Amino acid sequence: MDKLFTPNDHAFVAYLIMVH
């Protein structure tokens, strides 16, 4: 799981949380 959460992925996760 190297580099699983890159800055871009973190923004994507934040988006998922916001639309959840």
LINGIDA-V664706 format. One record per run of one state. SS is the DSSP state (H for helix, E for strand, L for the rest). FROM is the first residue (numbers start at 1). LEN is the number of residues. If there is no record, write none. Layout:
SS:FROM:LEN + SS:FROM:LEN
This chain:
L:1:6 + H:7:13 + L:20:1
